[in-house]
């Protein structure tokens, strides 16, 4: 396994991060336990979850994933072996705290303490804001509409988070689905006011969505706030699962067609086919090629992998052993030029 520092901290995190969002929906607790056992045994010490999970999000499975992880900690007594990241919801889900999903006040206190309870731990290594409170384009949405006098409580959020860092309930904080403007606001206030510093940006990045490179890549490198990329396989499209418009029973697309529209875009299938041609030409497993391409980016701290089977998990973790030479990378870049970011 390879390791990098988490932002400016002294914490070494594996460059492969164990994603968990299928646990409690597509995966049972027993299957999740097997994934956690195997991942830790193979050097994956960095795990990511969220209060929102399992996915697709719904009231009846809210918090289930954190509960499963907490049960594993209780059983194995290995909490200190894991760098644990979770996320607090932004606005949009009325069934979560009656829609009161701000990052300050009683809402954040309730969210944090409920996560700690479900996870059966007294601290979280990386507490992330799942998506901004203000209006931004994320989850595949385009056409930004600006609203005057909209949410601008960056300092209030950092002050609130500082309280729980001082209490020892949070070690470090991070962002998710954030923009360059948002990231720089948090970093500026942190420096000027002596407030907690954001250590990571969990945003999508894959061969079908390299939009992170446009603005956030420079921020990550210059400010030492690395990317934690989610959906490196574009929710299965880059694994070949949905080639020829096949949607296997039990797959994410088959379970919740409307939730995954961001990947069903013009040129998606064409781009996937051409990336497969590269993997076949060089005899590299497609999933491993895609994950490795993410891992080797200078702005990348860790690549979040999600698996519903042990075979998938083993394949994904073994991507760290793959070598992508300049010729392969050049061919990948040529396809990006031909089909630029079909799934932003």
C-alpha positions as CSV (number, residue, x, y, z in Angstrom):
1,X,0.0,0.0,0.0
2,X,1.1,3.6,-0.6
3,X,0.5,6.4,1.9
4,X,0.4,10.2,1.9
5,X,-0.1,12.8,4.5
6,X,-3.6,14.1,5.1
7,X,-3.2,17.8,4.3
8,X,-0.8,19.6,6.6
9,X,-1.2,17.0,9.4
10,X,1.2,14.3,10.4
11,X,-1.4,11.6,9.7
12,X,-0.4,9.0,7.1
13,X,-3.5,7.8,5.1
14,X,-3.5,5.0,2.5
15,X,-3.8,6.3,-1.1
16,X,-6.7,3.8,-1.4
17,X,-9.6,4.8,0.9
18,X,-12.4,2.3,1.8
19,X,-15.7,3.6,0.6
20,X,-18.8,2.4,2.5
21,X,-22.0,3.9,1.1
22,X,-23.4,0.5,-0.1
23,X,-23.3,-1.0,3.4
24,X,-26.9,-1.3,4.7
25,X,-28.4,-1.2,1.2
26,X,-26.6,-3.3,-1.3
27,X,-24.3,-5.0,1.3
28,X,-25.2,-6.7,4.5
29,X,-23.4,-6.1,7.8
30,X,-21.7,-9.5,7.4
31,X,-20.4,-8.5,4.0
32,X,-19.3,-5.1,5.3
33,X,-17.4,-6.8,8.1
34,X,-15.5,-8.9,5.6
35,X,-14.6,-5.9,3.6
36,X,-13.3,-4.0,6.6
37,X,-11.3,-7.0,7.8
38,X,-9.7,-7.5,4.4
39,X,-9.0,-3.8,3.8
40,X,-7.2,-3.3,7.1
41,X,-5.2,-6.5,6.6
42,X,-4.0,-5.1,3.3
43,X,-2.9,-1.7,4.5
44,X,-6.1,0.3,3.8
45,X,-6.2,2.4,7.0
46,X,-8.3,5.2,5.7
47,X,-12.1,4.7,5.6
48,X,-14.8,7.2,4.6
49,X,-18.5,7.2,5.5
50,X,-21.3,9.7,6.1
51,X,-24.4,10.1,8.3
52,X,-26.4,10.1,5.0
53,X,-25.4,6.6,4.0
54,X,-26.5,4.1,2.9
55,X,-27.0,5.2,-0.7
56,X,-29.4,5.9,-2.5
57,X,-30.3,8.0,0.5
58,X,-33.7,7.4,2.2
59,X,-35.2,7.8,5.6
60,X,-35.2,4.1,6.4
61,X,-31.5,3.6,5.8
62,X,-30.2,6.9,7.2
63,X,-27.3,6.2,9.5
64,X,-27.2,2.5,8.7
65,X,-23.6,2.6,7.3
66,X,-22.2,4.3,10.4
67,X,-24.0,1.8,12.6
68,X,-22.4,-1.1,10.8
69,X,-18.9,0.4,11.2
70,X,-19.6,1.1,14.8
71,X,-20.6,-2.5,15.3
72,X,-17.3,-3.6,13.7
73,X,-15.3,-1.4,16.0
74,X,-17.1,-2.8,19.0
75,X,-16.5,-6.3,17.9
76,X,-12.8,-6.0,16.8
77,X,-11.6,-3.3,19.2
78,X,-9.5,-1.9,16.3
79,X,-10.8,1.7,16.3
80,X,-7.2,3.1,16.7
81,X,-6.0,1.2,13.6
82,X,-8.3,3.2,11.4
83,X,-8.2,6.8,10.2
84,X,-12.0,7.4,10.1
85,X,-13.7,10.1,8.0
86,X,-17.4,10.9,8.1
87,X,-19.6,13.7,6.8
88,X,-22.4,15.9,8.0
89,X,-25.3,16.6,5.6
90,X,-25.9,19.9,4.0
91,X,-29.5,21.0,3.2
92,X,-32.0,19.2,1.1
93,X,-33.2,16.2,3.1
94,X,-36.3,16.9,5.1
95,X,-36.2,13.6,7.0
96,X,-32.8,14.5,8.5
97,X,-33.3,16.7,11.6
98,X,-36.6,18.0,10.1
99,X,-34.6,19.7,7.3
100,X,-32.5,21.8,9.7
101,X,-29.2,20.8,8.1
102,X,-27.0,23.8,8.7
103,X,-23.4,23.5,9.8
104,X,-23.7,25.7,13.0
105,X,-25.6,25.6,16.3
106,X,-27.7,22.8,17.7
107,X,-27.9,21.1,14.3
108,X,-24.2,20.4,14.0
109,X,-24.0,19.4,17.6
110,X,-26.8,16.8,17.1
111,X,-25.3,15.5,13.9
112,X,-21.8,15.0,15.4
113,X,-23.0,13.4,18.6
114,X,-25.3,11.0,16.7
115,X,-22.5,10.0,14.3
116,X,-20.2,9.4,17.3
117,X,-22.9,7.2,18.9
118,X,-23.6,5.2,15.8
119,X,-19.9,4.8,15.1
120,X,-19.3,3.7,18.8
121,X,-16.3,6.0,19.1
122,X,-15.4,9.2,21.0
123,X,-13.6,10.9,18.2
124,X,-13.6,11.3,14.4
125,X,-10.4,11.8,12.6
126,X,-11.8,13.8,9.6
127,X,-15.2,15.5,9.9
128,X,-16.3,16.7,6.5
129,X,-19.1,19.0,5.3
130,X,-20.9,16.8,2.8
131,X,-22.0,19.6,0.5
132,X,-22.2,23.4,0.8
133,X,-25.1,25.2,2.4
134,X,-25.0,27.9,-0.3
135,X,-26.2,27.4,-3.9
136,X,-23.5,25.6,-5.9
137,X,-23.4,23.3,-8.9
138,X,-22.6,19.8,-7.9
139,X,-23.7,16.2,-8.5
140,X,-23.7,16.8,-12.2
141,X,-25.7,20.0,-12.3
142,X,-24.7,22.9,-14.5
143,X,-26.1,26.4,-15.0
144,X,-25.1,28.2,-11.9
145,X,-27.7,30.8,-10.7
146,X,-26.3,33.4,-8.3
147,X,-28.4,34.6,-5.4
148,X,-27.5,38.0,-3.8
149,X,-27.1,38.0,0.0
150,X,-27.0,34.2,0.0
151,X,-25.4,32.1,2.8
152,X,-21.9,33.4,3.7
153,X,-21.2,32.0,7.2
154,X,-17.8,30.5,6.6
155,X,-16.3,31.9,9.8
156,X,-19.3,30.8,11.8
157,X,-18.8,27.2,10.6
158,X,-15.1,27.2,11.5
159,X,-15.8,28.6,14.9
160,X,-18.4,25.9,15.5
161,X,-16.0,23.1,14.3
162,X,-13.2,24.5,16.5
163,X,-15.3,23.9,19.6
164,X,-15.5,20.2,18.9
165,X,-11.8,20.0,18.0
166,X,-11.0,21.5,21.4
167,X,-13.2,19.0,23.0
168,X,-11.3,16.2,21.3
169,X,-14.4,14.9,19.4
170,X,-13.0,15.9,16.0
171,X,-9.3,15.8,15.0
172,X,-9.4,17.5,11.6
173,X,-12.0,18.9,9.2
174,X,-12.5,18.7,5.5
175,X,-14.8,19.7,2.6
176,X,-16.8,17.8,0.0
177,X,-18.5,18.8,-3.2
178,X,-16.9,22.2,-2.8
179,X,-15.8,24.8,-5.3
180,X,-12.5,26.7,-5.6
181,X,-14.1,29.9,-4.2
182,X,-15.5,28.0,-1.2
183,X,-12.2,26.3,-0.5
184,X,-10.2,29.5,-0.6
185,X,-12.7,31.3,1.6
186,X,-12.2,28.6,4.3
187,X,-8.5,28.6,4.0
188,X,-8.2,32.4,4.1
189,X,-10.3,32.7,7.2
190,X,-8.4,29.8,8.9
191,X,-5.1,31.7,8.3
192,X,-6.4,35.1,9.3
193,X,-8.4,34.1,12.3
194,X,-6.4,31.2,13.7
195,X,-9.4,28.8,13.0
196,X,-9.3,25.1,12.0
197,X,-7.8,24.4,8.6
198,X,-9.6,22.3,6.0
199,X,-7.4,19.4,5.2
200,X,-9.1,17.7,2.2
201,X,-11.6,18.1,-0.6
202,X,-13.8,15.1,-1.3
203,X,-15.0,15.7,-4.9
204,X,-15.7,13.4,-7.9
205,X,-12.7,12.5,-10.2
206,X,-12.5,9.8,-12.8
207,X,-11.7,9.3,-16.5
208,X,-15.3,10.4,-17.2
209,X,-15.0,13.5,-15.0
210,X,-11.7,15.3,-14.8
211,X,-13.3,18.7,-14.1
212,X,-11.3,18.8,-10.8
213,X,-8.3,19.7,-12.9
214,X,-9.8,23.0,-14.1
215,X,-9.6,24.9,-10.9
216,X,-9.3,22.8,-7.8
217,X,-6.1,20.9,-8.8
218,X,-4.0,24.1,-8.5
219,X,-5.7,24.9,-5.1
220,X,-4.9,21.4,-3.9
221,X,-1.2,21.5,-4.8
222,X,-0.5,25.1,-3.8
223,X,-2.4,25.0,-0.6
224,X,-1.6,21.4,0.4
225,X,-5.3,20.4,0.6
226,X,-5.5,17.2,-1.3
227,X,-8.3,15.6,-3.2
228,X,-10.2,12.6,-1.9
229,X,-11.7,11.4,-5.1
230,X,-15.0,9.6,-5.1
231,X,-16.6,7.7,-7.9
232,X,-13.2,6.8,-9.6
233,X,-15.1,4.2,-11.6
234,X,-18.1,6.5,-12.3
235,X,-20.4,4.4,-10.2
236,X,-19.6,1.3,-12.2
237,X,-19.6,2.7,-15.7
238,X,-15.8,2.4,-16.0
239,X,-15.8,-1.1,-14.7
240,X,-17.8,-2.3,-17.7
241,X,-20.8,-3.2,-15.7
242,X,-23.1,-1.2,-17.9
243,X,-21.5,-1.7,-21.3
244,X,-24.0,-2.2,-24.1
245,X,-26.6,-0.6,-21.9
246,X,-26.9,-3.6,-19.7
247,X,-28.1,-2.9,-16.1
248,X,-27.6,-6.0,-14.0
249,X,-30.2,-6.8,-11.4
250,X,-29.2,-5.4,-8.0
251,X,-26.8,-2.8,-9.5
252,X,-27.0,0.8,-8.5
253,X,-28.5,1.8,-11.9
254,X,-31.1,-0.9,-11.6
255,X,-32.0,-0.1,-8.0
256,X,-32.4,3.7,-8.4
257,X,-32.4,4.8,-12.1
258,X,-33.2,8.5,-11.4
259,X,-30.5,9.0,-8.7
260,X,-27.6,8.3,-11.1
261,X,-28.6,10.5,-14.1
262,X,-25.2,12.3,-13.9
263,X,-23.6,9.3,-15.6
264,X,-26.1,8.8,-18.4
265,X,-24.9,11.5,-20.7
266,X,-24.0,11.8,-24.4
267,X,-20.7,10.2,-25.2
268,X,-20.4,8.3,-22.0
269,X,-20.6,4.9,-23.6
270,X,-18.3,5.9,-26.4
271,X,-15.7,7.1,-24.0
272,X,-16.0,4.0,-21.9
273,X,-15.5,1.8,-24.9
274,X,-12.3,3.7,-26.0
275,X,-10.9,3.5,-22.5
276,X,-11.5,-0.2,-22.5
277,X,-9.6,-0.5,-25.8
278,X,-6.6,0.9,-24.0
279,X,-6.9,-1.5,-21.0
280,X,-7.2,-4.4,-23.4
281,X,-4.3,-3.2,-25.6
282,X,-1.9,-3.1,-22.6
283,X,-3.5,-6.1,-20.8
284,X,-4.4,-4.0,-17.7
285,X,-7.5,-4.6,-15.7
286,X,-9.9,-1.7,-16.6
287,X,-10.9,-0.9,-13.0
288,X,-7.2,-0.9,-11.9
289,X,-6.2,1.4,-14.8
290,X,-8.9,3.9,-13.9
291,X,-8.1,3.9,-10.2
292,X,-4.4,4.1,-10.7
293,X,-4.8,7.1,-13.1
294,X,-6.6,8.9,-10.2
295,X,-4.0,7.8,-7.6
296,X,-1.0,9.2,-9.5
297,X,-2.3,12.7,-9.9
298,X,-0.2,15.2,-8.0
299,X,-3.3,16.8,-6.3
300,X,-4.6,13.4,-5.1
301,X,-4.4,12.3,-1.4
302,X,-6.5,9.2,-1.6
303,X,-8.9,7.5,-4.0
304,X,-12.2,6.3,-2.5
305,X,-13.2,2.8,-3.8
306,X,-16.5,1.2,-3.3
307,X,-17.2,-2.5,-3.8
308,X,-20.2,-4.7,-3.5
309,X,-18.3,-8.0,-3.8
310,X,-15.0,-9.2,-2.3
311,X,-13.7,-9.8,-5.8
312,X,-14.2,-6.1,-6.7
313,X,-12.6,-5.0,-3.5
314,X,-9.5,-7.1,-4.0
315,X,-9.1,-5.9,-7.6
316,X,-9.5,-2.3,-6.6
317,X,-7.0,-2.5,-3.8
318,X,-4.4,-4.2,-6.0
319,X,-4.5,-1.2,-8.3
320,X,-1.7,0.2,-6.3
321,X,0.6,-2.3,-7.9
322,X,-0.2,-1.2,-11.5
323,X,2.2,0.9,-13.5
324,X,0.9,3.4,-16.1
325,X,3.7,4.5,-18.4
326,X,3.7,7.7,-20.4
327,X,2.4,6.0,-23.5
328,X,-0.7,4.8,-21.7
329,X,-1.3,8.1,-20.1
330,X,-0.9,9.9,-23.4
331,X,-3.5,7.6,-25.0
332,X,-5.9,8.3,-22.0
333,X,-5.4,12.0,-22.5
334,X,-6.2,11.7,-26.2
335,X,-9.6,10.2,-25.4
336,X,-10.2,13.0,-22.9
337,X,-9.6,15.5,-25.7
338,X,-12.1,13.6,-27.9
339,X,-14.7,13.2,-25.2
340,X,-14.0,15.9,-22.6
341,X,-15.6,15.2,-19.3
342,X,-18.8,13.5,-20.5
343,X,-20.0,13.1,-16.9
344,X,-19.2,16.3,-15.0
